[in-house]
Amino acid sequence: MRWIRLRALLTVNLVLFFLFLLGLVLTGHAQENSELADHGQPAQSLGQYVGSASFGEAVFENWESEFLQMGMYVLLTAYLVQKGSAESRPLNGKAPQDEDPREHRNDRNAPWPVRRGSEPILWLYENSLAIAFGLVFFLSLWLHAVTGARAYSEEQQLHGGEAVTTWAYLQTSQFWYESFQNWQSEFLAVAAIIGGSIFLRQRHSAQSKPVHTPHAETGD
């Protein structure tokens, strides 16, 4: 039980992810078969749907926006401030995250790149969170384009049109419509937590300031 308690935040979020992904699979499968029936096409099995372009597009266009949001959030909070927000770095002076890891080469419990890594390895490590989110964003963007092109082509062919390449699909309004409809909501959510944490509180949450603190106090 202690092992679970110490890892509960990550564990619960992963469990919720898989539950909602299962919900997407089941409801998407039903919706896809409904559309196929409308066009006089044979129904897909659940396995066929999971391997289909429609399912891939639904998944990757959302992952794309989520990792764009998180990557940009990591970078923006490294350099920008917001008076009164629990999400902001201090208005004046340095934050603990600003400390140079090179001054901790001899710390026994420091991560390996800090203790033993070369300068390029340490540079990569001290920027690894934003780099990782950026790489997954671009991978998701590409997979969205690949699966979206296949789904778009299938839809076009059902209506007597022609298939398109991934590159051609990237130049369509459909691809950018799918991206922008998700991107705008992600940054609205980020703005909501940044602005909301100025005036609102949630006791016990690491994303909130202590309930008794004044609105102007910045940082957590």
C-alpha positions in Angstrom: 0.0 0.0 0.0 2.9 2.4 0.7 4.3 1.7 -2.7 1.0 2.7 -4.3 0.5 5.7 -2.1 3.9 7.1 -3.1 3.1 6.7 -6.8 -0.7 7.4 -6.6 -0.7 10.6 -8.7 0.9 9.0 -11.7 -0.8 5.7 -11.3 -4.3 7.2 -11.1 -3.7 9.4 -14.2 -2.5 6.4 -16.2 -5.5 4.3 -15.1 -7.8 7.1 -16.2 -6.0 7.4 -19.5 -6.5 3.7 -20.3 -10.1 3.8 -19.2 -10.9 6.8 -21.4 -8.9 5.3 -24.3 -11.0 2.1 -23.9 -14.1 4.4 -24.0 -12.8 6.0 -27.2 -12.2 2.5 -28.8 -15.7 1.3 -28.0 -17.6 4.4 -28.9 -15.4 5.1 -31.9 -16.0 1.5 -33.2 -19.7 1.9 -32.9 -19.7 5.3 -34.7 -17.4 4.0 -37.4 -19.7 1.0 -38.1 -22.7 3.3 -38.2 -21.1 5.5 -40.9 -20.0 2.4 -42.9 -23.6 1.1 -42.7 -24.9 4.4 -44.1 -22.6 3.9 -47.1 -23.5 0.3 -47.6 -20.1 -0.9 -46.5 -19.4 -4.0 -44.3 -18.9 -3.5 -40.6 -15.4 -3.6 -39.0 -14.3 -5.8 -36.2 -13.0 -4.1 -33.0 -9.4 -5.2 -34.0 -9.8 -3.7 -37.5 -11.0 -0.4 -36.0 -8.1 -0.1 -33.6 -5.7 -0.6 -36.6 -7.7 1.9 -38.8 -6.8 5.4 -39.9 -9.9 6.8 -38.2 -8.9 5.6 -34.8 -5.3 6.7 -35.3 -6.3 10.1 -36.4 -8.7 10.5 -33.4 -5.8 9.5 -31.0 -2.9 11.4 -32.5 -4.6 14.7 -33.2 -5.3 14.9 -29.5 -1.9 13.8 -28.3 -0.4 16.4 -30.6 -2.3 19.2 -28.9 -1.6 17.9 -25.4 2.1 17.7 -25.9 2.2 21.0 -27.6 0.5 22.5 -24.5 2.8 20.8 -22.0 6.0 21.6 -23.9 5.0 25.3 -24.4 3.9 25.5 -20.7 7.3 24.2 -19.6 9.1 26.8 -21.7 6.8 29.7 -21.0 6.9 29.2 -17.2 10.7 29.1 -17.4 10.9 32.7 -18.6 7.6 34.5 -18.1 5.9 35.6 -14.8 2.3 36.3 -13.8 1.7 38.3 -10.6 -0.4 36.4 -8.1 -0.4 33.1 -10.0 0.6 29.8 -8.3 1.9 28.7 -11.7 4.4 31.5 -12.0 8.1 31.7 -11.1 9.0 34.5 -8.6 8.6 38.0 -9.8 12.0 39.0 -8.5 15.1 37.0 -7.8 15.9 33.4 -8.7 13.8 30.3 -8.3 15.4 27.0 -7.1 15.1 25.7 -10.6 17.6 28.4 -11.8 20.5 26.9 -9.8 23.4 25.8 -11.9 23.6 22.0 -11.8 27.3 22.2 -12.4 27.7 23.3 -8.8 26.3 20.0 -7.6 28.7 17.6 -9.4 29.7 16.1 -6.0 26.1 15.6 -4.7 25.8 11.8 -4.1 22.0 11.8 -4.8 22.2 14.0 -7.9 21.1 12.3 -11.2 23.9 10.6 -13.2 24.1 13.4 -15.9 24.8 16.0 -13.2 27.5 13.9 -11.5 29.2 12.2 -14.4 27.8 13.6 -17.7 29.8 15.5 -20.2 28.8 19.1 -20.9 26.7 18.2 -24.0 24.9 15.4 -21.9 24.3 17.8 -19.0 22.9 20.4 -21.4 20.5 17.9 -22.9 19.5 16.7 -19.4 18.9 20.3 -18.1 16.6 20.8 -21.1 15.3 17.3 -21.3 11.7 17.9 -20.2 11.0 20.5 -23.0 12.9 18.4 -25.5 10.9 15.3 -24.7 7.6 17.1 -25.0 8.7 18.7 -28.3 9.8 15.4 -29.8 6.5 13.7 -28.9 4.6 16.7 -30.2 6.3 16.5 -33.6 5.9 12.7 -33.7 2.2 13.0 -32.9 1.8 15.7 -35.5 3.3 13.5 -38.1 1.2 10.5 -37.1 -1.9 12.7 -37.2 -0.9 13.7 -40.7 -0.3 10.1 -41.8 -3.5 8.6 -40.3 -5.5 11.7 -41.2 -4.4 11.4 -44.8 -5.6 7.8 -44.9 -8.9 8.6 -43.2 -9.4 11.6 -45.5 -8.7 9.5 -48.6 -11.1 6.8 -47.5 -13.8 9.4 -47.0 -13.1 11.0 -50.4 -13.2 7.6 -52.1 -16.6 6.8 -50.5 -17.9 9.9 -52.2 -16.3 9.2 -55.5 -13.2 11.3 -54.9 -9.5 10.5 -55.0 -7.0 9.5 -52.4 -4.3 12.1 -51.2 -0.8 11.7 -50.0 0.3 12.7 -46.5 2.1 15.8 -47.8 -1.1 16.8 -49.8 -3.2 16.3 -46.7 -0.9 18.6 -44.7 -1.8 21.3 -47.1 -5.6 20.9 -46.7 -7.8 23.0 -44.5 -9.1 19.8 -42.9 -5.8 19.0 -41.3 -5.3 22.5 -39.8 -8.9 22.7 -38.7 -8.4 19.5 -36.7 -5.2 20.9 -35.2 -6.4 24.4 -34.4 -9.7 23.2 -32.8 -7.5 21.3 -30.3 -4.7 23.8 -29.9 -7.0 26.7 -29.0 -8.7 24.7 -26.2 -5.3 23.6 -24.7 -4.1 27.2 -24.3 -7.5 28.3 -22.9 -7.1 25.6 -20.3 -3.5 26.8 -19.5 -4.7 30.4 -19.2 -7.5 29.3 -17.0 -5.2 27.6 -14.4 -2.7 30.5 -14.5 -5.4 33.2 -14.1 -7.7 31.1 -11.8 -4.9 30.3 -9.3 -4.6 34.1 -8.7 -8.0 34.4 -7.0 -9.2 30.8 -6.4 -7.8 28.1 -4.1 -7.9 24.3 -3.7 -6.8 23.2 -0.3 -4.2 20.4 -0.4 -3.4 20.9 -4.1 0.1 21.5 -5.3 -1.3 23.6 -8.1 -2.9 26.1 -5.6 -1.5 28.7 -3.3 -2.2 28.1 0.4 -5.8 29.2 1.1 -4.9 32.0 3.5 -2.4 33.7 1.1 -3.2 37.1 -0.5 -4.1 37.3 -4.2 -0.9 39.2 -5.0 1.4 36.5 -3.7 3.1 34.8 -6.6 4.3 31.2 -6.9 3.3 28.1 -4.9 
